[in-house]
Amino acid sequence: MDVIEAVKGLMLDTLDSDYIESVWSQEFMGGAELPDFYKEYGDKHAIQVLSEVSAAVDKWQAVEQCTIRPGNINTEERQDKSWKLLMELKFDYKALLSVLWGFITNGQRNKYDEVSRILSLKASTLYLKLLSVSGSRVFHAFHPYLCLKSVNILKLGILATFKQKKKSKKCGTEATAEVLTNDMGEIQLSVQETSSLLNELMMVLCALQLFVTKFSLESQEELLEEIVKRLTEITRLEVNTSNFMTYRRLNRSVMDKGVSSLAYSAYECLKLLCSPQHGDLEDIVIIIMKHLLSSVLLSDHDLSFRELCTIREHAVHFIKYLLYTLKDVTHRGITIFIHHVFTRIGEKAETRQKGKETIVDIMKIMPYKQYTALVRWLFDCAHSDKASYRLLAVEVISQLLYEEPQVSASISIASGHDSCVSYNSGSDASTEPGHPQGNSSTDSSPSSAYCAREGDMLYKYMLAVIFARCRDSSGTVRARALSLLVQCMRSDNMVVCSLFNEIFVLNQQCSGNEKAFMNYKQIMVALEKKSAMNPLPGARVIIGEFKNLACDSKVNVRKAALQALESIMKLNRSWLTENILEMLGSTCRDPAVSVRKEMVQILSDLLQQYPDDKKLAKIWAKCVVPLVLDQEGKLQECVLKVMSLVIVDNLTEYSRQQDNIWYALPWQLLTYIVEFNLHVCFMKACEVWVKEKETR
């Protein structure tokens, strides 16, 4: 038999029985070293023998697969291809495993030595292949700790990620020295050593894939979690290629030896672990989500932000793939994952932005029931005692609110399928992205329910929560809630536009007892009762609140409130009342330069949208033109720019005012400038225009 003959090359019969007894009595947890014979044996020869044994096992396994093909089943022959046959042939498995354990531990202790590393990797590969042979558990070839050590060899993957640093010395004609160091700064690897390491790591991963396919880990929770942990660490090695999953599928021959291929294989192995033979699928998904969490939290300070974003993108695509292929069993794990991302994301703006994108990307393809449960949880977070939670919650809610919903879960994954993992793990084609199982996945997506009554009400409650946060005790949250409302009003989402039209256009004639802002308790009670009551506040209540916020003590809140009022007036001209115009005009004298500058822009934008509004033109001339004499140079430039745009660019002969409304506007503004005795201000503007040659 080829396997037995190949193993003889290790000369197990010369191995000291005391060593074997010591290793097994300590259950592979002791510190016994390989006998001196193996140290003098010749490392290169040992590497060659281990390769031959692995090849023999592969050939043996291939013969077994041939015997069990449909129409060619040979039960007796299949039974022979197992550990039972090995034991009948007096296979000394205890001696072999003792030697493999010695190689593995020696390589982990001496990871700086290339030969020791290669020996440990080959020993791990061989052991995992032997475990894949039928009967390995029954004949005690499987030992949890030895298997754990074999999987832990994947830690060496970090040595394959290096960056080039150049150090130059000016010593005559001495050339620049190029030093290769890995990200951990621990060891220097040559290109050849790195290539060899990647090849061996790929062999370990292939053996691990075979192992998890044929061996049940149902009673080995610790080992299962360790395998997941090591695989997720491997997935984080690829930090340069954001679309390596697509590239790997289309160019396998090019990438067989790279870090990208290694990361791809790790994701494949994670998918193979999602099998009932390894235990409850829900629990397995939770373990995978637990260890993928660090991939999206952007917390590794040794990597650049771009590299961290690449890792995050890969992890999110894989999670979306699991959600689509495994469906219901992933819901609990992904929900817990989203909760942890929300509570553990950093407070920096860029990391919070990526955390928000992660949550939204996953939530958009979740079934409607789980989607609504998460939205209600976000409502709780929006009323948390912690200001950072409230801030992130309103940002996520608004993103879900004004983004264009996806048509269905199947289409959303299929459309980004090139970016997602596509596996060849023997599953039916109907479980792949783009092959929905019936109509259940389509009908359960949140976007398909938005047209229904429940979906519309959910939108209203989401918008009501953002309105409620405009009264937050934190100025940062108040300003952000107002800014998000402005974004919603300016979005192209038809549902969101219809909600704002309902508030500020269709119901503008309503007067009397308009609905006020709802608090947390009122929102939750209404949701619990599934009330049909409209939770959105009335238009006059909203505008009254925004007018109060325009006088807030916080500068950012005042600016955001003014932008919100501008958006409302652009939405419906009827709200461009004399009262609001007077308030806007008085704000031009705000002590904060940024607010005055914002008001100049707001009044000018409104004037350009409504050039025939004489009250607006009057306020513009009265309040904006004097700011050309403001002590702040940047503000002066802003005023001169809008004056040139509104007056100079549209100025024509006085007799042609009736031809076009834009021809009449400059003369109307000049009339008001004279009326308010603003000659000095206008002369100042003219002087600047002459110098800059902007006059005609």
C-alpha positions in Angstrom: 0.0 0.0 0.0 1.4 3.4 -1.0 0.6 5.2 2.3 2.3 2.5 4.4 5.4 2.5 2.1 5.6 6.3 2.2 5.4 6.4 6.0 8.4 4.0 6.2 10.5 6.8 5.0 10.1 8.5 8.5 11.7 5.4 10.1 9.2 5.2 12.9 10.6 1.9 14.0 13.7 3.7 15.3 11.7 6.1 17.4 12.2 5.7 21.2 9.1 4.1 22.8 9.6 6.4 25.9 9.2 9.4 23.7 5.9 8.1 22.2 4.6 7.2 25.7 5.6 10.6 27.0 3.7 12.4 24.2 0.5 10.3 24.5 0.5 10.2 28.3 0.6 14.1 28.3 -2.1 14.2 25.6 0.1 16.3 23.3 0.3 19.0 25.8 3.8 18.4 27.2 7.1 19.9 26.3 8.9 16.7 25.1 11.2 17.4 22.2 12.0 15.2 19.1 14.7 12.7 19.7 18.2 13.6 18.5 17.9 11.1 15.7 15.3 13.3 14.0 17.4 16.4 14.5 20.2 14.7 12.7 17.9 13.0 10.2 18.1 15.8 7.7 15.4 18.5 7.4 15.2 18.5 3.7 14.8 14.7 3.6 12.0 14.9 6.2 10.3 17.6 4.1 10.5 15.3 1.1 9.1 12.3 3.1 6.2 14.3 4.5 5.3 15.5 1.0 5.4 11.9 -0.3 3.1 10.7 2.5 0.7 13.5 1.8 0.7 12.7 -1.9 0.0 9.0 -1.0 -2.9 9.9 1.2 -4.3 12.2 -1.6 -4.0 9.3 -4.1 -5.7 7.0 -1.7 -8.6 9.4 -1.1 -9.0 9.9 -4.8 -9.3 6.2 -5.3 -12.0 6.1 -2.6 -14.0 8.9 -4.3 -13.9 6.9 -7.6 -15.3 3.8 -5.9 -18.4 5.7 -4.6 -19.5 7.5 -7.8 -23.1 6.9 -8.8 -23.4 3.6 -10.7 -20.0 2.4 -9.4 -20.6 1.8 -5.7 -18.4 -0.9 -4.2 -19.2 -1.0 -0.5 -16.5 -3.5 0.4 -13.8 -1.5 -1.3 -15.0 1.7 0.2 -14.8 0.2 3.7 -11.2 -0.9 3.0 -10.3 2.8 2.4 -10.4 3.6 6.0 -8.4 3.6 9.3 -9.6 0.0 9.7 -7.3 -1.1 6.9 -4.4 0.9 8.2 -4.7 -0.7 11.6 -4.9 -4.2 10.0 -1.6 -3.4 8.2 0.0 -2.7 11.6 0.2 1.0 10.9 2.0 2.6 13.9 -0.3 5.7 14.2 0.9 6.5 17.7 4.5 6.9 16.5 3.5 8.9 13.4 1.3 11.3 15.4 4.1 11.8 18.0 6.5 12.7 15.2 4.0 15.1 13.5 3.4 16.7 16.9 7.1 17.2 17.3 7.4 18.8 13.9 4.4 21.1 14.5 5.5 22.3 17.9 9.1 22.8 16.8 8.0 24.9 13.9 5.8 27.1 16.1 8.6 27.7 18.5 11.2 28.4 15.7 9.1 30.3 13.2 12.1 32.3 12.2 13.7 29.2 10.7 12.4 28.5 7.3 12.9 24.7 7.4 11.2 24.4 10.7 8.3 26.4 9.4 7.9 24.3 6.3 8.1 21.0 8.3 5.4 22.2 10.8 3.1 23.3 7.9 3.6 19.9 6.1 3.0 18.0 9.3 -0.2 19.9 9.9 -1.3 19.3 6.4 -0.7 15.6 6.7 -2.4 15.3 10.0 -5.6 17.0 8.7 -5.6 14.7 5.7 -5.3 11.7 7.9 -8.2 12.9 10.0 -10.3 13.1 6.8 -9.9 9.3 6.4 -12.9 7.4 7.5 -12.6 6.0 11.0 -10.1 8.5 12.4 -12.2 9.2 15.5 -13.0 5.5 16.2 -9.4 4.4 16.0 -8.2 7.3 18.2 -6.3 9.1 15.5 -8.2 12.3 16.3 -7.0 14.2 19.3 -8.5 17.6 20.0 -5.3 19.3 21.2 -3.2 18.0 18.3 -5.8 19.1 15.9 -5.9 22.5 17.6 -2.1 22.8 17.2 -2.4 21.9 13.6 -5.0 24.6 13.0 -3.0 27.2 15.0 -0.2 26.8 12.5 -2.3 29.2 10.3 -0.9 32.0 12.6 2.2 31.9 10.5 0.1 33.6 7.8 1.0 37.0 9.3 4.6 36.4 8.2 3.4 36.5 4.6 2.2 40.1 4.7 5.2 42.4 4.4 5.9 45.9 3.3 9.0 47.2 1.7 11.0 49.8 3.5 14.1 51.4 1.9 17.0 52.5 3.9 19.8 54.4 2.0 23.3 55.1 3.1 25.5 57.6 1.4 28.7 55.7 1.4 30.4 56.3 -1.9 28.8 54.2 -4.6 27.1 51.9 -2.0 23.6 50.8 -3.4 20.4 51.4 -1.5 19.6 48.5 0.8 16.1 47.2 0.6 14.8 45.5 3.8 11.6 43.4 3.9 9.7 43.4 7.1 6.2 42.0 7.8 3.4 44.1 9.3 4.3 42.9 12.8 7.9 43.9 12.4 9.0 40.5 13.6 10.9 38.8 10.8 12.4 39.5 7.4 11.3 37.2 4.6 12.7 37.0 1.2 10.4 36.8 -1.8 11.2 33.1 -2.2 10.5 32.4 1.5 7.2 34.3 1.2 6.2 32.3 -1.8 7.1 29.0 -0.2 5.2 30.0 3.0 2.1 30.9 1.0 2.2 27.6 -0.9 2.3 25.6 2.3 -0.4 27.7 3.9 -2.6 27.0 0.9 -2.0 23.3 1.3 -3.0 23.5 5.0 -6.2 25.3 4.0 -7.0 22.7 1.4 -6.5 20.0 3.9 -8.6 21.9 6.4 -11.4 22.2 3.8 -11.3 18.4 3.3 -11.3 17.9 7.0 -14.4 20.0 7.8 -16.2 18.4 4.9 -15.6 14.8 6.1 -15.2 15.2 9.9 -18.0 16.2 12.3 -17.1 18.9 14.9 -20.5 18.7 16.6 -19.0 17.8 20.0 -15.9 19.9 19.6 -17.1 23.5 20.2 -13.7 24.7 21.3 -12.0 23.4 18.3 -14.7 24.7 16.0 -14.3 28.2 17.4 -10.5 28.0 17.1 -10.8 27.0 13.4 -13.2 30.0 12.8 -10.8 32.3 14.6 -7.8 31.3 12.6 -9.7 31.4 9.3 -11.0 34.9 9.9 -7.4 36.0 10.7 -6.4 34.6 7.3 -9.3 36.6 5.6 -7.8 39.8 7.0 -4.4 39.2 5.2 -5.8 40.6 1.9 -5.7 44.4 2.3 -5.0 45.6 -1.3 -7.5 44.0 -3.7 -11.1 45.1 -2.9 -12.6 42.8 -5.6 -10.3 39.8 -5.1 -13.4 37.5 -4.8 -14.5 38.3 -8.3 -10.9 38.3 -9.6 -10.3 34.9 -8.0 -13.3 33.3 -9.7 -12.3 34.6 -13.1 -8.6 34.2 -12.8 -7.9 31.2 -10.6 -4.7 30.2 -12.4 -3.2 33.7 -11.9 -4.0 33.9 -8.2 -3.3 30.3 -7.0 -0.3 31.3 -5.0 -1.1 34.8 -3.7 -2.5 36.2 -0.5 -5.8 36.9 -2.2 -6.2 33.2 -3.0 -5.4 32.4 0.6 -8.1 34.8 1.9 -10.6 33.4 -0.6 -9.9 29.8 0.5 -10.4 30.9 4.1 -13.9 32.3 3.2 -14.7 29.0 1.4 -13.7 27.1 4.5 -15.9 29.3 6.7 -18.8 28.5 4.4 -18.1 24.8 4.6 -18.3 25.0 8.4 -21.9 26.2 8.0 -23.2 22.6 7.9 -25.5 20.6 10.2 -22.8 18.0 10.7 -20.9 20.5 12.8 -23.8 21.3 15.1 -26.6 23.8 15.3 -26.3 26.2 12.3 -27.5 29.2 14.3 -24.7 28.7 16.8 -22.1 28.3 14.1 -23.2 31.5 12.4 -23.0 33.3 15.7 -19.4 32.1 16.2 -18.5 33.2 12.6 -20.1 36.6 13.2 -18.3 37.0 16.5 -14.9 36.6 14.8 -15.8 38.7 11.7 -16.7 41.6 14.0 -13.1 42.9 14.2 -13.0 42.9 10.4 -15.6 45.7 10.3 -14.7 47.7 13.4 -11.6 49.3 11.7 -9.7 49.0 15.0 -6.3 47.6 13.7 -3.9 50.6 14.1 -1.2 48.8 12.2 -3.1 49.2 8.9 -4.1 52.2 6.9 -7.7 53.3 6.8 -7.9 52.2 3.1 -6.7 48.7 4.0 -9.1 48.5 6.9 -12.0 49.5 4.5 -10.9 46.7 2.1 -11.1 44.1 4.9 -14.5 45.5 5.9 -15.8 45.3 2.4 -14.8 41.6 2.1 -16.5 40.7 5.4 -19.7 42.5 4.6 -20.0 40.7 1.2 -19.5 37.4 2.9 -22.1 38.1 5.5 -24.6 39.1 2.8 -23.8 35.9 1.0 -24.4 33.8 4.1 -27.7 35.7 4.7 -28.9 34.9 1.2 -27.8 31.3 1.0 -28.6 30.1 4.6 -31.6 32.4 5.1 -33.4 31.9 8.5 -30.5 30.4 10.4 -28.4 33.5 10.0 -30.9 36.0 11.3 -30.1 35.7 15.0 -26.4 35.8 14.4 -26.5 38.7 12.1 -28.8 40.6 14.4 -26.4 40.2 17.2 -23.6 41.2 14.9 -25.3 44.4 14.0 -25.9 45.2 17.7 -22.2 44.8 18.4 -21.1 46.9 15.4 -23.5 49.6 16.6 -22.3 49.7 20.2 -18.6 49.1 19.5 -17.8 51.3 16.5 -15.5 54.2 17.3 -16.6 57.8 17.7 -14.4 59.2 14.9 -16.5 60.5 12.0 -14.9 58.2 9.4 -15.2 55.0 11.4 -18.8 55.9 12.4 -19.5 56.4 8.7 -18.2 53.0 7.8 -20.0 51.4 10.7 -23.3 53.0 9.5 -22.6 51.7 6.0 -22.0 48.2 7.3 -25.3 48.2 9.2 -27.3 49.7 6.4 -25.8 47.4 3.7 -26.8 44.3 5.7 -30.2 45.5 6.9 -31.4 46.4 3.4 -31.4 42.8 2.3 -32.8 41.3 5.5 -36.4 39.9 5.6 -39.0 42.4 6.6 -39.7 40.9 10.0 -36.1 41.0 11.1 -35.7 44.4 9.4 -38.5 46.0 11.4 -37.2 44.4 14.6 -33.9 46.1 14.0 -35.5 49.4 13.2 -37.4 49.3 16.5 -34.2 48.5 18.3 -32.7 51.6 16.6 -35.6 53.6 17.9 -34.5 52.5 21.4 -30.9 53.5 20.7 -32.1 56.9 19.4 -33.4 57.5 22.9 -30.4 56.1 24.8 -28.7 57.8 27.6 -25.5 57.8 25.6 -25.3 60.7 23.1 -23.0 58.8 20.7 -25.7 56.0 20.4 -28.4 58.6 19.7 -26.2 60.2 17.1 -25.4 57.0 15.3 -29.0 55.8 15.6 -30.5 58.8 13.8 -27.8 58.5 11.1 -28.6 54.9 10.4 -32.4 55.5 10.5 -32.0 58.4 8.0 -29.8 56.4 5.7 -32.4 53.6 5.6 -35.1 56.2 5.1 -33.8 58.2 2.1 -31.7 55.6 0.3 -33.4 54.0 -2.7 -34.7 50.6 -1.5 -33.5 47.5 -3.3 -36.1 45.6 -5.3 -35.5 42.3 -3.6 -32.9 40.4 -1.6 -32.1 38.1 -4.5 -31.5 40.9 -6.9 -29.5 42.9 -4.4 -27.0 40.0 -3.9 -27.0 39.1 -7.6 -26.3 42.6 -8.7 -23.2 42.7 -6.5 -22.5 39.0 -7.1 -19.2 39.7 -8.7 -18.1 41.2 -5.4 -19.4 38.4 -3.3 -18.1 34.9 -2.7 -19.3 32.2 -5.1 -18.8 28.8 -3.7 -18.5 25.4 -5.3 -19.3 23.3 -2.2 -21.7 20.9 -3.7 -24.8 22.9 -2.9 -27.7 23.0 -5.2 -27.7 25.8 -7.8 -30.9 27.2 -6.3 -29.0 28.2 -3.2 -26.6 30.4 -5.1 -27.1 34.2 -5.4 -29.4 35.0 -8.3 -31.3 31.7 -7.9 -34.1 32.5 -5.4 -36.0 29.6 -3.9 -39.5 30.4 -5.0 -40.9 33.8 -4.1 -40.3 33.7 -0.4 -37.1 35.6 -0.4 -38.5 38.2 -2.7 -41.7 38.7 -0.7 -39.9 38.9 2.6 -37.5 41.7 1.7 -38.1 45.1 3.3 -38.3 46.9 -0.1 -41.1 44.8 -1.3 -43.2 45.7 1.8 -42.7 49.5 1.5 -45.7 49.7 -0.8 -47.9 48.1 1.8 -49.5 49.8 4.7 -47.0 48.5 7.3 -44.0 49.7 5.2 -45.5 53.2 4.8 -46.2 53.4 8.6 -42.6 52.2 9.4 -41.3 55.1 7.2 -43.4 57.6 9.1 -42.2 56.3 12.5 -38.6 56.5 11.3 -39.1 60.1 10.2 -40.9 60.9 13.5 -38.0 59.6 15.5 -35.6 62.0 13.5 -38.0 64.9 14.2 -38.0 64.0 17.9 -34.2 64.1 18.1 -34.3 67.8 17.0 -35.2 68.4 20.6 -32.2 66.3 21.9 -30.3 67.6 25.0 -27.1 67.3 23.0 -26.3 70.1 20.6 -24.4 67.7 18.4 -27.4 65.4 18.1 -29.8 68.3 17.5 -27.6 69.6 14.7 -27.2 66.2 13.1 -30.9 65.4 13.2 -31.7 68.7 11.5 -29.0 68.1 8.8 -30.4 64.6 8.2 -33.9 66.0 7.7 -32.5 68.5 5.2 -30.9 65.5 3.3 -34.2 63.6 3.4 -36.0 66.6 1.9 -33.5 66.9 -0.8 -33.4 63.2 -1.6 -34.9 61.6 -4.7 -36.6 58.8 -2.8 -40.3 58.9 -3.8 -41.6 57.6 -0.5 -39.7 60.2 1.5 -40.7 63.0 -0.9 -44.3 61.9 -0.5 -44.1 62.1 3.3 -42.7 65.6 3.2 -45.3 66.6 0.6 -48.0 65.2 2.9 -46.7 67.4 5.8 -45.9 70.7 4.1 -48.0 70.7 0.9 -51.2 68.6 1.2 -51.8 69.5 4.9 -50.7 73.1 4.9 -54.3 74.4 5.2 -54.8 72.4 8.5 -54.9 74.7 11.5 -55.9 74.4 15.1 -54.7 71.4 17.2 -51.8 70.1 15.1 -49.9 67.0 16.2 -46.9 67.8 18.3 -43.5 66.0 18.3 -43.9 62.5 19.7 -41.7 61.3 22.6 -40.1 57.9 23.1 -43.0 56.5 25.2 -45.7 57.7 22.7 -43.8 56.2 19.8 -43.3 52.8 21.5 -46.9 52.6 22.7 -48.2 53.4 19.2 -45.9 50.7 17.7 -47.0 48.1 20.2 -50.6 48.8 19.5 -50.0 48.9 15.8 -51.9 52.2 15.7 -53.0 53.6 12.4 -52.4 57.2 13.8 -50.0 59.3 11.8 -47.0 59.8 14.0 -45.6 62.8 12.1 -46.0 66.3 13.7 -47.9 69.1 12.0 -46.3 71.5 9.6 -46.8 74.6 11.8 -45.5 72.7 14.8 -42.3 71.8 12.9 -41.7 75.2 11.5 -42.3 76.8 15.0 -39.7 74.4 16.4 -37.2 75.1 13.7 -37.6 78.8 14.2 -36.8 78.3 17.9 -33.8 76.2 17.0 -32.6 79.0 14.7 -32.0 80.9 17.9 -30.2 78.0 19.6 -27.1 78.6 21.7 -25.1 76.2 19.5 -23.8 77.6 16.1 -24.2 74.3 14.3 -27.8 73.9 15.4 -28.7 77.4 14.2 -27.1 76.7 10.8 -28.9 73.4 10.4 -32.2 74.8 11.5 -31.9 77.6 8.9 -31.1 75.1 6.2 -34.2 73.1 7.2 -36.4 76.1 6.9 -34.9 76.9 3.5 -35.7 73.3 2.3 -39.3 73.7 3.5 -39.7 77.0 1.7 -38.3 75.5 -1.5 -40.7 72.6 -1.1 -43.7 74.9 -0.8 -43.7 78.6 -1.5 -46.6 79.1 0.8 -44.3 78.9 3.8 -42.3 81.9 2.6 -44.3 84.2 4.9 -43.4 87.7 6.0 -42.9 86.4 9.6 -40.3 83.9 8.5 -38.6 86.3 6.2 -38.2 88.8 9.0 -36.7 86.2 11.2 -34.3 85.2 8.4 -33.3 88.8 7.8 -32.6 89.3 11.5 -30.4 86.3 11.5 -28.0 88.1 9.0 -26.8 89.9 12.1 -25.9 86.7 14.0 -22.7 86.9 16.0 -21.3 83.8 14.3 -19.6 84.4 10.9 -20.6 81.0 9.6 -24.3 81.6 10.4 -24.2 85.0 8.6 -22.5 83.5 5.6 -25.1 80.7 5.6 -27.9 83.2 5.7 -26.4 85.1 2.7 -26.4 81.9 0.7 -29.9 80.8 1.8 -31.6 84.2 1.0 -29.8 84.3 -2.3 -30.8 80.8 -3.2 -34.4 81.5 -2.3 -34.3 84.7 -4.4 -33.0 82.8 -7.4 -35.9 80.3 -7.0 -38.5 82.9 -6.4 -37.3 86.0 -8.3 -40.8 87.5 -8.5 -41.3 87.6 -4.7 -41.0 91.3 -3.8 -41.0 90.7 0.0 -38.1 88.3 -0.4 -36.3 90.8 -2.7 -36.8 93.5 -0.1 -35.4 91.4 2.7 -32.4 90.4 0.6 -31.6 94.1 -0.2 -32.1 95.2 3.4 -30.2 92.4 5.1 -27.7 90.9 2.6 -26.3 94.0 0.9 -25.0 95.7 4.1 -22.8 92.7 4.8 -20.5 93.8 2.0 -19.0 96.0 4.7 -18.7 93.1 7.2 -15.3 93.0 9.0 -14.8 89.3 7.9 -13.1 89.2 4.5 -14.5 85.8 3.5 -18.0 87.0 4.2 -17.4 90.1 2.0 -16.3 87.9 -0.8 -19.4 85.8 -0.5 -21.7 88.8 -0.5 -19.9 90.3 -3.5 -20.3 87.0 -5.4 -24.1 86.7 -4.8 -24.6 90.5 -5.6 -22.8 90.0 -8.9 -24.8 86.9 -9.7 -28.2 88.4 -8.9 -27.7 92.0 -10.0 -24.8 92.4 -12.5 -25.3 89.2 -14.4 -29.0 89.9 -15.0 -28.7 93.6 -15.6 -30.1 94.9 -18.9 -31.9 98.0 -20.3 -34.5 99.4 -18.0 -37.1 99.4 -20.8 -36.8 95.6 -21.2 -38.0 94.8 -17.6 -41.3 93.4 -18.9 -39.6 91.0 -21.2 -38.3 88.6 -18.5 -38.7 88.3 -14.8 -34.9 88.1 -14.4 -34.5 91.4 -16.2 -36.8 93.1 -13.7 -35.1 91.7 -10.6 -31.9 93.8 -10.7 -33.8 97.0 -11.1 -36.1 96.0 -8.3 -33.2 95.3 -6.0 -31.5 98.6 -7.0 -34.8 100.4 -6.1 -34.7 98.8 -2.6 -31.0 99.6 -2.2 -31.9 103.3 -2.8 -34.9 103.0 -0.5 -32.8 101.7 2.4 -30.1 104.2 1.7 -27.5 101.6 1.0 -25.5 103.7 -1.5 -22.2 103.2 0.4 -22.6 99.5 0.4 -23.4 99.4 -3.3 -20.5 101.8 -4.1 -18.1 99.5 -2.2 -19.3 96.6 -4.3 -18.8 98.6 -7.5 -15.3 99.6 -6.6 -14.4 95.9 -6.1 -16.1 94.9 -9.4 -14.1 97.6 -11.3 -10.9 96.4 -9.8 -11.7 92.8 -10.7 -13.0 93.9 -14.1 -16.4 92.3 -13.5 -18.5 95.3 -14.7 -19.7 95.5 -18.3 
